[in-house]
Amino acid sequence: MREMGATDVTAQSEAVVREFFADLASALNGDNVNPYRTMAENVEFVVTGQTPLSGTWRGMRAVMEQFLPVASPLMGRAPGHGLFPLEFIAEGNRVAVLARGRASNVLGMPYNNTYFLWFEVQGGLITRYIEDFDSSLAWRIIFRVHLE
C-alpha cells in the first residue's frame, strides 16, 4: 500500500470540505441530507466573537444538542439561503475557505455576511471547524441590537 503524499492529503482534505458545503446546500434546499456527516464525532467546533452564539463545542453531540438548537431558531428560512464558498486554500490537512452567506433573520431582514472558515481534516473527516465573521452584523440583524 502506498503512503499518501502531501499533494494527495491536500486534495483529499479539500474534497472533504467541498463535500461539506455540497451537503449543507442540499440540506438547506430541503433534501434529506445530514450536512454534518463529514464531521468527526470528536470535532472541535468554534464560532469566534462575543455573540450569544460564540463558543467552542467539543464533539458532534455538543454541536447538535447545545449549538444548533440555539442557532437554528434565529435564522429565517427561504429559497436561496446558504453558505457559498468563494475561494478554497488547502495545504495538507488544513483548508481555509472564504465564503459568502445569504440568509435572513426570523423577521425576514437580510443577513448577508462574509465568513472566513478554517477546517482541519483527518481520516476523511473534519476534526476542527472555526468560523469567523462580521459579528457586528450578527448583533444588528440576528440579535436585533442597536450598536453605537
C-alpha positions in Angstrom: 0.0 0.0 0.0 1.4 3.3 -1.0 1.7 6.2 1.5 -0.3 9.4 0.6 1.9 12.3 -0.4 1.4 15.9 0.5 -0.5 16.5 -2.7 -2.8 13.6 -2.1 -3.6 14.8 1.5 -4.2 18.3 0.3 -6.6 17.1 -2.4 -8.4 14.8 0.0 -8.8 17.5 2.6 -10.2 20.0 0.1 -12.6 17.3 -1.3 -14.0 16.6 2.2 -14.6 20.4 2.8 -16.2 20.8 -0.6 -18.5 17.8 0.3 -19.5 19.6 3.5 -20.6 22.6 1.5 -22.5 20.5 -1.0 -24.2 18.6 1.8 -25.1 21.9 3.5 -26.6 23.3 0.3 -28.6 20.1 -0.2 -29.9 20.2 3.3 -30.9 23.9 3.0 -32.7 23.0 -0.2 -34.9 20.5 1.7 -33.0 17.3 0.8 -32.8 14.7 3.5 -29.0 15.1 3.9 -27.1 15.4 7.2 -24.8 18.4 6.4 -22.6 17.4 9.4 -21.9 13.9 8.2 -18.4 14.9 7.1 -17.5 16.0 10.7 -15.8 13.7 13.1 -17.6 12.6 16.3 -14.9 14.4 18.3 -14.9 17.6 16.1 -13.8 20.9 17.7 -16.5 23.4 16.5 -15.6 27.0 17.2 -17.6 30.2 16.5 -15.5 33.2 17.1 -16.6 36.6 18.6 -18.6 37.7 21.6 -22.1 37.0 20.4 -24.6 34.7 22.1 -23.6 32.1 19.5 -19.9 32.3 20.1 -18.1 29.5 21.8 -16.3 26.2 21.4 -18.2 22.9 21.3 -16.3 19.6 21.5 -17.9 16.7 19.7 -20.9 16.4 17.4 -23.2 15.6 20.3 -22.5 19.1 21.8 -22.9 20.8 18.4 -26.3 19.0 17.9 -27.6 19.4 21.4 -26.1 22.8 22.5 -25.2 24.9 19.5 -27.8 24.1 16.8 -30.9 24.3 19.0 -29.9 27.9 19.9 -28.7 28.9 16.4 -31.4 27.5 14.2 -34.4 29.3 15.6 -32.6 32.7 15.0 -32.4 32.3 11.2 -35.1 32.7 8.6 -35.8 30.0 6.0 -36.1 30.9 2.3 -35.0 29.6 -1.0 -31.5 30.7 -2.0 -30.3 30.9 1.6 -27.0 29.3 2.3 -23.2 29.5 2.8 -21.5 29.8 -0.6 -17.7 29.3 -0.8 -15.8 31.8 -2.9 -12.3 30.5 -2.5 -10.5 27.5 -1.1 -6.9 27.5 0.0 -5.7 24.0 1.0 -2.4 22.7 2.3 -2.0 19.3 3.8 -4.9 18.6 6.2 -5.8 22.3 6.5 -8.3 24.1 4.4 -9.2 27.8 4.6 -12.4 29.0 2.9 -13.7 32.5 2.1 -17.5 32.2 1.9 -20.5 34.5 1.5 -23.6 33.8 3.4 -27.1 34.6 2.1 -29.7 34.5 4.8 -32.2 36.5 6.9 -33.3 36.8 10.4 -36.7 35.4 11.6 -38.3 38.8 10.6 -37.0 38.4 7.1 -34.3 41.1 7.3 -31.4 40.3 5.0 -28.3 38.8 6.8 -25.6 38.6 4.1 -22.3 38.1 5.9 -18.8 37.2 4.8 -17.1 34.3 6.5 -13.6 33.0 6.9 -13.7 29.3 7.8 -10.9 27.1 8.9 -11.1 23.3 8.6 -8.7 20.6 9.7 -9.3 17.1 8.2 -8.1 13.7 9.5 -9.1 10.3 8.2 -11.5 11.8 5.7 -13.5 13.7 8.4 -13.4 17.3 9.6 -11.9 17.4 13.1 -11.8 21.1 13.5 -14.1 23.8 12.3 -13.5 27.5 13.1 -16.0 30.1 11.8 -15.1 33.8 11.8 -17.4 36.6 10.5 -18.5 40.2 11.0 -20.1 39.9 14.4 -21.3 43.5 14.4 -23.6 42.5 11.5 -24.8 39.5 13.5 -25.5 41.7 16.5 -27.6 44.1 14.4 -29.5 41.7 12.3 -29.7 38.3 14.1 -29.9 39.6 17.7 -31.6 43.0 16.7 -29.2 45.0 18.9 -28.6 48.7 18.1 -24.9 49.4 18.1 -23.5 52.9 18.6 
